[in-house]
Amino acid sequence: MTLPRVYGSQKRRSSTAPYVEALEPAQVVSLRRWILGVAIIDFDIDLGPVFTSIYPPLNLASIEKENITFSSLPDTSTTNNLTTSHSFRIRDSRDAPESQLEELSVLEKPPSIDGFLYGYVTFLQVREPTSKRGYVQRSFTVLSYHPLPALFTEVSSNIAASYGRRSSGTLKKACEEIANWPDPSGGILSLNFCGTVLEVEMPTESYEAVDSRPKLRHAASVPRVRHMVAVAPSLTPSLVNAFSVVLPSMWSLWECLVLNEPLAIFAPSADVASSAVWWLEQLLHPLPFVGDYRPYFTIHDRDFTALVNKQAPKSGLLIGCTNPLLHKLCSHWPHTVHLSATPHLRQPKGRFALATSNLVEGFHSTTHNRYTSKDRPLLKKLEDMMLSGTNLKMETFPLLKRHFSDRATEFLAPFNRYLTTLLPAHGSSPINTSLKKFETAKFMASLKAHGSPLPFRTTAKRNEFYERWMRTPAFGRWLAQQDEYITSVLRNPTTGKRS
């Protein structure tokens, strides 16, 4: 393993990381409500990956810097100019940070929200005749405890685009603007950044967004206004083209996600891998995702041996990869998705597909037998759209998201019907506002009597699917959310919020 060269002190800082005027301590505290800082990662032909700097300075453990460094430099085979964006999710380190020189005045890292650190990367590859390889590579990585890929990809992209023109002043100005943002909260926030007003739709407990693509509007006399859904992954032609081969299997793929099955995504690039993982994680809504997801997972991740080994993969594990070695190491996983670099709508069938399943693009499973019926008219419509121009092709993802959101609602309908029988009796003590005990046998009897609006292939498959979901941690999370919501409404009907 090639370890990254880390410059942890000002005396050893690379010449490619010029001095940046420090923020006031109060600004740093305010900034870290949203982001921890912006790391600059370079690839040096002699030293390998280099953690050049982070602004504002931050105490990070060596293993954390290593993880950030390798996760920030995507695999690429081209020698041309290149700009890409991807994101990663790594375990937040509680290890002791490296020693720091006093002159850095580093503030300690605040506690994480969910035990993970998120990185939002803009990677630049620029032709440079003086370089030994003919080009230089640098990544700008926004580090945050918030899973908001659309918002922070926008931030990292703007910083990367501006850095070459104004260099070090870009980082200070960008961080000052973020420090002036209001506290993170649900709903729509107006955030000023780099001459644009970002109208950001932040997640709430009842959050749902079908069309998550950014929209830009401006007039000559007012700042540009850009609307975005903060949690939405980047929806690019590359991602849509890559998923074209998976369209016929989307119903099986959705079922695996619902049942908390492990899934490995193999993609042609880091941007497609990470966007695919974010998109699949959010495809479950309004069902909760309860698992571990890694939008861009590398063999250098500190959790690598715990997550990828000869044992069966953990339930609810969703990883995005580009390294061919991971394809071999995950060959025993029950479910894998192989995304294409170019759009395809037809897959090999029959014995050839089975014999070459490790090489064929698309969704592959050794254990899953589909429970629900496909919406074949929708599938035909989506395939026709994929053969059309780019604009119509980009409509496929919002249609799929809306379709599976409707399917999730249909799936939950029998549960919601049964929960009405668990409500406290009218006029009972205000102290007793919780649901009565959920009993699986009684729910299944209700399901048998009333059925489900979700189109299952057979009654036996319907019963098995519901029974399996009730054994997943997602069901426990969902039931607790319903109990919390009903309790809040019964205690205060005017302020109860839907979860």
PyMOL commands that set and color helices and strands:
alter all, ss='L'
color gray80, all
select helices_A, chain A and resi 10-12+25-31+62-72+102-104+149-166+168-179+237-258+270-283+304-307+324-329+350-355+376-386+390-393+396-422+440-450+459-469+473-491
alter helices_A, ss='H'
color red, helices_A
select strands_A, chain A and resi 5-6+37-44+48-55+82-91+116-127+135-144+187-193+196-202+215-217+224-229+263-266+292-294+317-321+335-338+362-365
alter strands_A, ss='S'
color yellow, strands_A
deselect
rebuild
show_as cartoon
